[in-house]
Amino acid sequence: MGIILLGLLYSVVRQFQISKLNRELAITDELTNISNRRYVIEMGNKEYLSCKRYRQIFNVMMVDVDHFKSINDTYGHNAGDKTLQLIVQLCEKEFSETDVFGRIGREEFLAILPSTNLDLVNKIADRLRQIIEQASFEKYVQTYK
């Protein structure tokens, strides 16, 4: 009887682990390992409704990588992928734990910033622009040239 219960417990735990892994795979962008479009939109809708209900501030920030097509065309898609990964690493450092940041298109990203006023959102956006402009992508793109 003990062996049967142990086997049943193992089966339940394993099923839970598989379910959790499937959920992670369903909401994570494979290339950048951040939230995917589905999850960002889902969380954006939830945050919007919550902020509306409690009369809180709700802001959204779009990040679009300029001239990304030229990186792919000049250096190839591997260099473009590495460039996106580096941009994500730089961006993630600027957002708080309560913010949701995800990839919604090839080189488009969206950040949900609940309870963040517009002045702070503008400062974060400007900081991100400066950080990305100053970042060195040369070692990534030259590798694939």
N, C-alpha and C positions, 0 to 999 in steps of 0.2 A: 504494500500500500504506500509506503514511504517513497519508494522508487517511482511509482506512478505519479504521486504528487510533485516530486522533484522534477520529473520530466515535463509535467504540465506547467509548472512554474517556469522552467527554462523556455518552453514554447511561447508562453505569454510574454516573457521578457524579450525574447528574440523578435517576436512580432512587433512589440513596441519600438524596439531599436530600428527595425526595418521601416516602420511607419514614420519615425522621426527623420531618418535619412531621406526617405522619399519626399517629405515635406521640405527639407533643406534643399534638395536638388530642384524642386519645383519653384523655389523662390530666389534662387541664387544664379547670377550671371556666370556662365562657365569660364569666360575669358578673364574677367576682372575679379571674380570671387566676391562681388558686392551684390546687393539686392537687384533683382531683375525688374523689368517693366511691370509685370503682373503684381509683384509685391509692393512696389513703390506706389502704384495707383491704388491698390487696396488700402494701404496704410494712409495714403493721402486722403482718401474718402473718409476713413475712420477719424483721422485727426481733424478734418474739416468739420464733420458733424459734432465732434466733441467740443471743438473750439466755439462753434456756433451756439451750441447748447449752453456752455458756461461763459459765453461772451468773452472769450480769450482771443488773443492775436494769433493769426495763422498766416504764414508767408511761405512762398515757394520760390526756389531759385533754379533757373535753368543754366546748365553749363554746356556750351557747344564748342568743340575744338575747331578753330578756324584752320582752313587750308589742310585739313586732314587727308583729303583725297590726294593731294600732291605728295604727301609722305608715302602713301600706299603706291602711287604711280611711280615715284622716283626710287624708293628703297625696297618696296615689296610689302606684302601683307604681314610678314613676320615682324618687320620693323614697326609697322603700324600697330600691331598687337602689343608689342613691348612699350611703345609710346603711350598707348591707352592705359596699360598697367601702371606705368610711372605716374601718369596724371592722376589716376585713382589714388595711389599712395600719397601723393601730395595733397589732394583734396580731403581725404579722410582725416588728416591731422587737424583740419580747420573746423570740423563739425563736432557738435557735442553728442553725448550718449543718447539724448532724446531725439536728435535729428535722424531722419531717414534719408540715406543717399543711395541712389541706384542708377543703373544704366538703362536708358529707355530706348535707345537707338544705337546705330553704329558708333557715332562719336558724340552722342547726346546723353547728358546725365541730368538727373533731377534731384533736388534736395528739398525735403519737407522740413520746415523749421517752425514747429509749434512754439507758441509763447515767445517768439523772437520779434522784436520791433523792427520796423523797416530800416531805421538808421543802422542797426547792428547788421542786418542782412546786407545792406549796401557796403558796409565795412568788410564783411566776410567776403563778398563778391570781389571787391577791389583787391583785397589781400590775395585771394586765389588767383586773380588775373596776374598780379605781380609775381607771385611764386612760380606760376607756370611759365610766364615770359622769361624769367631768370633761370629756369631749370635748364640743365644741359642734357639734351637728348642725343648729342653727337655719338656717344659710345654705343647707344642702342641702334641708331640708324646706320652707322658705319659698319657695324658687324654684318649687316645684311646687304650692303651695297654690292 
